[in-house]
Amino acid sequence: MDTAKTKIWAYRMIAFVIGIGVLAALVYHAGFERFLNIILQASPYWLAASAIIYASSWIFRTLRLKQFTMHAGKSIKIFDLFKLHISGYAINVILPAKLGDAATVGYLKMRGISIGRSAAIVLQTRILDVFALILLSIPAFISFFQKGAPEWISTIIFFCIILVTVPIVVVILDKNKRISNVLKKSGDELSHKFLKLAIEKMKDAYEGYHEMMSDKKLFFSSIFLSLMIWLFDGLACYVVSIAVGVQIPVIAVVLAVSMGNVGKSAPVTPGSIGIYESILAAVLVLFGIPFDAAVVIAILDHAIKNLFTLVVGLPATMGIGMAVSSC
């Protein structure tokens, strides 16, 4: 057991070092002196405005989660939902492998929502995020890539479209929940307790997801809230670009943020440190932004968002932990 824990912490440390190494490489290629000068000249007022805009995006994140929990038959106070939601994000910032999403599933289970349904809720929020990011990227594609987008961006968009389309198609084709029946039958035939339980949870998750996707009102309202979440997230980055004195179209920044956040779905480093900055800076450079300024914008944008998440999310995490221990 001690050996397993040692390996886990070793992996976490290696992942963290990799992320810091990528950031160091970006700063090195941008030129440390130039990088530092741009940061020192950045407007603190505009940076504060960026933090406020990002904080506002959490209103929509929490409202979206509220919709899903109400659909699951649970009425949870909005502030409690905010705390458990941002706690999961804070854990994702600190630890790799999207462990914060697993924590969010656990938090929802504590609130009386089954593990399967909780997993379905978290999965749906992630799919909606990708869907919203694709939709917000369309204006930039139409305006700037009439002769064709770079292959790596087109590849990312292609896989995102598949990721979003497959679950929708499955639900449309499986109106009678045949997959659920197959899972039930498989579970009934198993004698192994662990496998039987796993199949039951998968069935519960699938049914919960099917019900959410089949509710048209819930589906379209959650899409709207998802668009607002990522519009505010993009505007926060745009304000950072203003803070460092860079002129760039809003839709270009939104595209850069969209690609950066899609890249974060690969849980290689804690909080995708280094990954997000690299992708965001690369997209900004495509629009003519100097590499040094693009790196500064990417690092400041991610730092502001992660700092807010940690400052608010870590106390929420400790509060949830104390509540659990007192039960």
N, C-alpha and C positions, 0 to 999 in steps of 0.2 A: 504493500500500500504506500509506504514512504517513497519507494522507487518510482511509483506511478506519479505521485505528487511532484517529485523532483523533476521528472520529465516534462510534466505540464508547465511548471514554472520556468523551466529551461526554454521551452518552446515560446512562452510568453515573452521572456527576456530577449530571445533571438528576434522575434517578430518586432518588438519595440526598437531594438537596435537597427534592424533593417529600415524601419520607417524613418528613424532619425538620420540614418545614413543617406537615404534618398533626399531628404530635405537639405542635408549638408552639401550633397552633390549639386542640387539646384542652386543653392546660394553661391557655391564655388564658381559655377559656370556663369552665374549672373555677375560675379565680382563682388566680394564682400564689402568693399568700401562703397561702391555704388548702391548696393543693396541697403546698407546702413543709412546712407544719405537720403534715400527715398523714404525710408521708414521715419526718419527723424523729421522730415519735411511734411509728413502726412498730417492732415488736419484732425486733431483729436475730437472736434465737434462732429465732423462727418463720420468718424469711426464710432462715436457714441450713437449717432443716428442709425448707423448700420446695425448696432446691437439691439436697438429698440425695435427696428423693423423685423429682425430675426425673432426677437421675443414675441412679437405680435403673431408670427406664424404659428406659435404654439396654441393660440386660441382656436385656430382651425384644426390643428392636430387633435386637440382634446375634444372638440365638438364631433369630429369624425369618429373617434373612439366611442364617444357617448352614444352615437347612433347605433353602433354595432352591439354594444352591451345592452341597450334597450331592446334591440331586436332579439337578443338572447334571453330576454325576460328578466333582466336585472336592472334595477334603478340604483345607480351608484352616483354619489355626489360628484359634481363636475371638478371640484378641487382635488378630490381623492383620485379621480381619473388622471388629472394632470400630473400629480405626484408619481403615480405608478408608471405613467407613460414616460415621463422625463427621466425617471430612475432607470428604466430599461435602456434609454439612449445613453445615459451616463456610463452604464456598465459597458456598452458597446465602445465608448470612447477609450475606456481603460483596458479592456480585454479584447483579444481577437476572436474570430470564429462566430461573431454575432451572438455571443452568450447573453447579451442584453435582451434579445428577442425571446430566448428561452426563459429569462427571468420574468419578462412581461407575461408570458403564458402562465407562469407560476403565480404571479400577482393576481391575474384574473381568476385563476382557480381558487385563490384565497377568498375572492369576492363571490364565490358560489357558482361560477361558470365552469362547466366541465373542462377537462384538459383538452379534449378533442375540439370543442367549440372555441376555446381560447386560442388554440393553435390555428384554427380556421380564421379567426379574427386577425391575428398577427400576419398570417399569410396574405389575407386580402388587403391589408393596409400596404404591404410591400408591393403587391401587384398593382394596386391603384397608384402608388408612387411612380412606378415605372411607366404606367399608362399616361399619367399627368406630365411626366418629363418628356415623353414622346410628343404629346400634343403641343407643349410649349416650345418644342424645338422646330416645329413646322414653319413658323414665320421666318426664322433665320435661314432654313433650308431654301425656301422659296426666294428670299431676297438675295442671298449671297452665294448659293451653290447651284445656279442655273446651268452651269456647264459640268456639274458633277461634284459631289462632295469627296473629300479625301477617303480613300478606301477603308481606313481604320474606323472612321466615324460611321460610314455606311454599314460596316460590319456590326458595330455596336448597335445601331438602330435596328438592323435586321434581326438580331438575336432578341432584342427587346420586344419587337413586334411579335415574334414567336412566343416569347414568355407570356405576353399578355393575351394573345389570341387562343392559345391551347386551352386554358381553363374555361374561357367563355364558350368555346366550341364544345367542350366536353359536357358542360351543363346544358347547352342547347340540345345536343344529341341524346342526352340521358334524362329526358323529362320524367321518365317513370322510375328513376333512381335504380336502374339495373345494377350499377356498380355497387351501390349500397347493399343490394340483395346478395350479390356475389360475395362481398366481404362478410356478410352475416353468415352465409352458408359455410364459407371457409372457416370462420371462427368456431362454428358449431361442431365442425368435423375435427378440430384440433384437440389434442389431449394435453399438450404442453401448456402449462399455466401462463408462462411469460408470453409465448407466441399468441395464445388465445387473447390475452389482455391487450397486446399490441394491435391485433386485428380489430378488436372492439373499439380502441381509441381511434384507429384509422377510419373506421366506419362512422364514428361520432363526428370526427373532423370533416369527413366528406359530406355528411348530411348537413352539418352546420354551414359549410361553404356553399353547398347547393342552394340552401334556403336563402342565404344572403344574396347570391347572384340572381336568384329567381325573383327577388323583390325589386321591381323596376324603380319604384320611388326611392328606395334605399340606394340602389346602384347609381342612379343619376345624381342624387344629392351628395353621395360620397365622392363622385367624380368631381363635382363642383368644389367641394371642400379641399380635395387633393390638388386641384389646379390653384386654388388660393394659397395653399401651403407653399407650393414650389414657386409661385409667382413672387411671394414675399421673400422666399429664400434667394431667388435671383435678384430681386431689388436690393437686398442687403449687400450682395456682392457688388452690384452696380454702384451703390453709395460708397463702398470701399474704393472703387476705381476713381470716383470723384475726389475722395480724400487724398489720393496720391497724385491728383492732377492729370489723370488720363481721360481722354475723350474717346468713347466707344459706344456704339448703339446699344440700347437696352436689350434688344432681341439677341444680339451677339453674346452679351454677358449671360443671358438666360440659357442660351445654347451651351456655353462653356460650363455653367453650373450644372446643367442637366447631364452632360457627359461625365462630369466629375462625380456626380452622385450615382450614376449608373456604375461607374468604376468602383465605387465604395461597396457595391454588392459582392465584390470578391474580398472576403474577410481575411486578407493576408496579414495585415498589421493592425494593432489596436486603433480603432477609430479611423482606419484606412489612412493613417498618417503617411504622407509621402505619395500615396497613390492618387488621392484627390487633388493635391497640389500639382502633381505632374500633369495630369490630364487637363485640369482647368487652365494651367499656364500654356499648355500646348495648343489648346483651342484659341486662346486669346492671341497667341502669336500668329495664328492663321489670319486674324483680322488686322494684322499690321501693328500690334502692340509690341514694343521692344521687350526682349526676353527678360531683362532685369526688372522692368515694371510689372510684367506679367507674373513673375515669380513672387514679387512683393504682394500683389493683389491676391494671389492664390493663398499664400501663407497667412496673410492678415485675415482674409475671409474665413478660412478654416479655423484659425485661432480664436476669432471672436465667437464663432458658433460653438466651438468645443468648450471655450471658457464659460459661456453662459450655461451650457448643458451641465458642466461639472459643478459650477457654483450653486446651481439650483438643484441638480439631480442627485448629487452625493448626499446632502442633508436629507433629501426625500428618501433615499435608499436606506440610510441609517434609521430614519423614522419608521419605515416599513419593517425593518428588522427588529426594532424594539417592540413594535406592535405585535409581531409574531411571537416574540419571546415571552410576552406578557399573557399570551392566550393560554 
